[in-house]
Amino acid sequence: MNYDDEPVFKRSKWGTSHYTYNLSNPIGLALTVVTVLVVGVVMLLMANRAGPFAPDPAPTGSTWNPPVYDAPGTSPSNYPSSYPSTGP
């Protein structure tokens, strides 16, 4: 079989303008195998929550500490209130 005459991609037989890998061409066959392997590895990584799909590590501190207001005039009591004042 002469592989030089076979294109890497061939038009889909579904009547659309999409192209598929041509398994008669060695490059098309290699692309198919590589695609299946990559999809399989990604699915395994997702199922095992490994690699880029691993959860974030737990925080090192036991509790969350809010930031301390060091700068003058930045305490929460200095911000304007959304409620009307009830002054005399």
Number of C-alpha atoms within 10 A of each C-alpha: 6 7 11 9 8 15 15 19 16 14 13 13 10 8 7 8 8 11 13 13 18 20 18 15 18 15 16 19 15 14 16 15 12 12 11 11 12 11 11 12 11 15 12 12 15 14 10 11 12 12 10 10 12 11 9 7 6 7 8 7 7 7 7 8 7 6 6 7 10 8 7 7 10 10 11 9 8 9 9 8 9 6 6 7 7 5 4 3
